């Protein structure tokens, strides 16, 4: 089983945009959260997930678009 990729460098995460839901195809919003490691890196890690707007869809609880 593959592991979903949810952590990106901030410089890469800024370029990510809304994506179609992998379950139903609706355009899904992106959520970015900086992972505070307390070090103050120039390019910190960011947790990225997409959320489908359809409440009945499996993607409503979040999905990723890449795997490791």
Secondary structure, DSSP 4 states (H G I P E B T S, - for coil): -PPBP-EEEHHHHTT---EE-TTT--EEEEEEEE---SS--TT-EEEEEEE-S-TTSGGGG-B-S-B-
